[in-house]
Amino acid sequence: MRIFCASTTAAALLSLTPIGNSQIQIKTQEDSCEGQSSRKTPACQSAWQKNISAVFLGLATDVREEDVPIILDGKNEHTLRQHVTFQVDEPFIGVSEKVVTVASGGDLCGYPFSRGHKYLVYGRLLPSGDVYVSSSSSTKWAKDATYDLKYLRGLPTAPHGATIHGTVFRYTSPENPRIMAVRRAIPEVGHEVEIQGIGQNYETTVDSRGKFKLSGLPPGRYTVLINADAEVHTSSPLKSITVDVADKGCAQFGFWIDPFVKKKSKNSNGQQAPPTQNPEAAHHP
């Protein structure tokens, strides 16, 4: 069997043994691929992830594929590795050459490129000079990258400072595990959001659409807190309340207040413990 999985649920690499130009990789399907899996992640966040060091718009002019043997959950399998030659149209971050080689796959995290298509590529520069791209990065077809390109093209003239924004909603009905339905929620209008930085704290307020935003922050590490009378949890793209934000970058949060669940105690770090509710229920109504 030959596998080329572009899923966000992928393998944890346990060992790596060179065999010629290929590798045997022993894997289990427990960990996620490198990068963030949510397609809703904004470009101002995707471009500055710690594992992203190359961003460019380009045309895939050649795709070479090779079979790579792997041992997956104790079974002998094969997967695809792609070596993709790109003609760079617009370099944004970490790329200066007109032609770039992208490596994808050879594991269970390959992004499936096709020759003759334009892509906005988010990847990691390798010591070889190639760019590694994971299926969980924000790489996408150029035709689907309108908002990303608007942000990236505006970087040279964008004002300095980081932005933290997101939403806060309150559930209006309890979760019913017998019914596979999205729970109803309303904007938590007027609720204060505390943003703790290094040496200084900030506050902002949730508006009538359930949104909050604070711009012009010094780049650095921030913790975003919601003090509520009920359990609070986060949904994608960020499932942690602490984040590092780059200059001209952003971090987007989704907070959900569940008054039908007893408020959890705080952990040793003073943060609210994770919810016991099904995280798949935490989606915008």
C-alpha positions as CSV (number, residue, x, y, z in Angstrom):
1,M,0.0,0.0,0.0
2,R,1.2,3.5,-0.8
3,I,0.1,6.3,1.5
4,F,0.1,10.0,0.9
5,C,-1.9,11.5,3.7
6,A,-2.7,15.2,3.8
7,S,-4.5,15.0,7.0
8,T,-4.0,17.0,10.2
9,T,-4.0,13.7,12.2
10,A,-0.6,12.3,11.5
11,A,2.3,10.4,12.9
12,A,4.8,10.7,15.7
13,L,8.3,9.9,14.5
14,L,9.8,7.4,16.8
15,S,13.0,6.4,14.9
16,L,14.7,7.3,11.7
17,T,17.2,5.0,9.8
18,P,18.7,6.0,6.4
19,I,18.3,3.5,3.6
20,G,19.9,4.9,0.4
21,N,18.1,8.0,-0.6
22,S,15.0,6.9,1.4
23,Q,14.2,6.2,5.0
24,I,12.4,3.7,7.1
25,Q,10.2,5.6,9.6
26,I,8.5,3.9,12.5
27,K,5.4,5.8,13.3
28,T,2.2,5.8,15.4
29,Q,-0.8,7.9,14.7
30,E,-0.9,9.9,17.9
31,D,0.5,13.4,17.3
32,S,-0.4,16.1,14.8
33,C,1.6,17.3,11.9
34,E,3.9,20.3,12.2
35,G,2.0,23.6,12.1
36,Q,-1.5,24.6,12.8
37,S,-4.4,22.7,11.4
38,S,-7.1,25.2,11.4
39,R,-8.0,26.7,8.0
40,K,-9.4,29.7,9.8
41,T,-6.1,30.8,11.1
42,P,-5.4,34.4,9.8
43,A,-2.3,35.1,7.8
44,C,-1.0,37.5,10.4
45,Q,-0.8,34.5,12.7
46,S,0.2,31.8,10.2
47,A,3.2,33.7,8.8
48,W,4.8,34.1,12.2
49,Q,4.5,30.6,13.6
50,K,7.8,29.4,15.1
51,N,8.0,26.6,12.5
52,I,7.4,28.9,9.6
53,S,10.5,30.6,8.1
54,A,9.6,30.8,4.4
55,V,6.5,32.3,2.8
56,F,6.2,32.9,-1.0
57,L,3.7,32.9,-3.9
58,G,4.9,30.7,-6.7
59,L,4.1,28.3,-9.6
60,A,4.9,24.6,-9.3
61,T,6.8,23.9,-12.5
62,D,7.9,20.4,-11.8
63,V,6.9,17.7,-9.3
64,R,9.1,14.6,-8.7
65,E,7.7,11.8,-6.6
66,E,9.5,8.9,-4.8
67,D,8.3,6.0,-2.8
68,V,9.5,6.0,0.8
69,P,9.2,2.8,2.9
70,I,7.8,3.2,6.4
71,I,6.7,1.0,9.2
72,L,3.3,2.3,10.3
73,D,2.0,0.8,13.5
74,G,4.1,-2.3,13.0
75,K,3.3,-2.8,9.3
76,N,5.4,-2.3,6.2
77,E,3.9,0.5,4.1
78,H,5.0,3.0,1.5
79,T,4.4,6.7,1.4
80,L,5.2,9.5,-1.1
81,R,7.7,12.2,-0.9
82,Q,7.5,15.1,-3.3
83,H,10.3,17.3,-4.5
84,V,8.6,20.3,-6.1
85,T,10.3,23.0,-8.1
86,F,8.8,26.4,-7.7
87,Q,9.1,29.5,-9.9
88,V,8.8,32.3,-7.2
89,D,6.4,35.1,-8.2
90,E,6.4,37.0,-4.9
91,P,8.8,36.3,-2.0
92,F,7.4,37.5,1.4
93,I,9.5,35.9,4.2
94,G,12.8,34.1,4.1
95,V,13.0,33.6,0.4
96,S,15.2,35.6,-2.1
97,E,15.8,33.1,-4.9
98,K,13.7,33.0,-8.1
99,V,13.6,29.2,-8.0
100,V,12.9,27.2,-4.8
101,T,12.7,23.5,-4.2
102,V,10.0,22.3,-1.8
103,A,10.0,19.0,0.0
104,S,6.7,17.5,1.1
105,G,5.8,14.1,2.4
106,G,8.0,11.2,3.2
107,D,5.9,11.0,6.3
108,L,2.2,11.3,7.0
109,C,2.2,15.1,6.8
110,G,2.7,15.7,3.1
111,Y,0.9,18.5,1.3
112,P,-0.2,17.3,-2.2
113,F,1.3,19.7,-4.8
114,S,0.4,19.5,-8.5
115,R,2.5,20.8,-11.4
116,G,1.1,23.8,-13.2
117,H,-0.7,25.3,-10.2
118,K,0.1,28.4,-8.2
119,Y,0.4,28.2,-4.5
120,L,0.9,30.4,-1.5
121,V,3.5,28.4,0.4
122,Y,4.1,28.5,4.1
123,G,7.1,26.3,5.0
124,R,10.3,25.8,7.0
125,L,13.7,26.4,5.6
126,L,16.0,23.4,5.8
127,P,19.8,23.5,6.1
128,S,19.9,22.2,2.5
129,G,18.2,25.3,1.3
130,D,15.0,23.5,0.4
131,V,11.7,24.4,2.0
132,Y,9.7,21.7,4.0
133,V,5.9,22.0,3.8
134,S,3.5,20.2,6.1
135,S,-0.2,19.6,5.4
136,S,-1.0,21.4,8.6
137,S,0.6,24.6,7.5
138,S,-1.5,27.3,5.9
139,T,-0.2,26.5,2.4
140,K,-3.0,26.9,-0.1
141,W,-3.8,27.4,-3.8
142,A,-3.3,31.0,-4.9
143,K,-7.0,31.3,-5.8
144,D,-7.9,30.7,-2.2
145,A,-5.3,33.1,-0.8
146,T,-6.9,36.5,-1.3
147,Y,-6.9,37.5,2.3
148,D,-3.5,36.1,3.0
149,L,-2.0,38.0,0.1
150,K,-3.6,41.2,1.1
151,Y,-1.9,41.0,4.5
152,L,1.5,39.8,3.1
153,R,1.6,42.5,0.4
154,G,0.9,45.1,3.0
155,L,3.6,44.2,5.4
156,P,6.2,46.7,4.2
157,T,3.9,49.6,5.0
158,A,2.0,48.1,7.9
159,P,2.2,49.9,11.2
160,H,4.4,48.3,13.9
161,G,2.9,46.5,16.8
162,A,1.1,43.2,17.5
163,T,-2.6,42.6,17.5
164,I,-4.6,40.2,19.8
165,H,-8.2,39.7,18.8
166,G,-10.9,37.1,19.0
167,T,-14.5,36.3,20.1
168,V,-16.3,35.5,23.4
169,F,-19.7,33.7,23.3
170,R,-21.9,32.3,26.0
171,Y,-23.8,29.1,25.5
172,T,-27.6,29.4,26.0
173,S,-28.4,25.7,26.4
174,P,-26.6,22.7,27.9
175,E,-24.8,20.1,25.9
176,N,-26.9,17.1,25.0
177,P,-24.6,14.1,24.1
178,R,-27.5,12.3,22.5
179,I,-28.0,15.0,19.9
180,M,-25.3,15.8,17.3
181,A,-26.1,19.4,17.0
182,V,-24.2,22.7,17.3
183,R,-25.1,24.4,20.6
184,R,-26.6,27.9,20.5
185,A,-24.6,30.8,21.9
186,I,-24.9,34.5,22.1
187,P,-22.2,37.3,22.2
188,E,-20.9,38.0,25.7
189,V,-21.4,41.8,25.1
190,G,-19.5,44.1,27.4
191,H,-17.3,41.4,29.0
192,E,-13.8,42.5,29.8
193,V,-10.8,40.6,28.4
194,E,-7.5,40.9,30.2
195,I,-4.3,40.7,28.2
196,Q,-1.2,40.2,30.4
197,G,2.1,41.1,28.9
198,I,5.6,41.2,30.3
199,G,5.6,44.1,32.7
200,Q,2.2,45.5,31.6
201,N,-1.4,44.4,31.5
202,Y,-4.1,45.6,29.1
203,E,-7.9,45.4,29.0
204,T,-10.4,45.5,26.1
205,T,-14.2,44.9,25.9
206,V,-16.3,42.4,23.9
207,D,-18.6,44.3,21.4
208,S,-22.1,43.5,20.2
209,R,-20.8,40.9,17.7
210,G,-18.9,39.0,20.3
211,K,-15.6,40.3,19.1
212,F,-12.6,42.0,20.9
213,K,-9.4,43.5,19.6
214,L,-6.3,45.2,20.9
215,S,-3.7,46.5,18.4
216,G,-0.3,48.3,18.7
217,L,1.0,45.9,21.4
218,P,4.8,45.5,21.8
219,P,5.7,42.1,20.3
220,G,6.3,39.4,22.8
221,R,4.5,36.8,25.0
222,Y,0.9,37.4,26.2
223,T,-1.6,35.6,28.3
224,V,-5.3,36.3,27.5
225,L,-7.8,35.8,30.3
226,I,-11.5,35.7,30.7
227,N,-12.8,36.0,34.2
228,A,-16.3,34.5,34.2
229,D,-18.9,33.0,36.6
230,A,-18.7,29.7,34.7
231,E,-16.3,27.4,32.9
232,V,-14.3,29.0,30.1
233,H,-12.6,27.2,27.3
234,T,-10.9,28.0,24.1
235,S,-11.5,26.7,20.5
236,S,-9.3,26.8,17.4
237,P,-7.1,28.2,16.1
238,L,-5.5,28.7,19.5
239,K,-6.2,26.2,22.3
240,S,-3.7,27.8,24.7
241,I,-4.3,31.2,26.4
242,T,-0.6,32.1,26.2
243,V,1.0,33.0,22.9
244,D,4.0,34.7,21.4
245,V,3.1,37.5,19.0
246,A,5.4,39.0,16.4
247,D,5.7,42.6,15.3
248,K,2.9,43.2,12.6
249,G,1.6,39.7,13.6
250,C,-1.5,38.7,15.5
251,A,-3.1,36.0,17.6
252,Q,-6.7,35.0,17.3
253,F,-8.7,33.5,20.2
254,G,-12.1,31.9,20.5
255,F,-13.5,31.8,24.1
256,W,-16.7,30.0,25.1
257,I,-18.4,30.5,28.5
258,D,-20.5,27.5,29.6
259,P,-22.8,28.3,32.5
260,F,-24.2,24.8,32.5
261,V,-20.9,23.3,33.7
262,K,-19.5,23.8,37.2
263,K,-16.5,26.1,37.1
264,K,-13.2,24.2,37.1
265,S,-10.6,25.0,39.7
266,K,-7.4,26.7,38.7
267,N,-4.2,24.8,38.2
268,S,-0.8,25.4,39.7
269,N,-0.1,28.2,37.2
270,G,-3.2,30.1,38.1
271,Q,-4.9,29.2,34.9
272,Q,-8.3,27.6,34.6
273,A,-8.1,23.9,34.1
274,P,-9.2,22.4,30.7
275,P,-12.9,21.7,30.3
276,T,-14.5,18.3,30.4
277,Q,-17.0,19.1,27.7
278,N,-16.7,17.8,24.2
279,P,-14.4,20.3,22.4
280,E,-16.1,19.6,19.1
281,A,-19.2,21.4,20.5
282,A,-17.2,24.6,20.6
283,H,-18.0,26.0,17.2
284,H,-19.6,29.3,16.2
285,P,-23.4,28.8,15.9
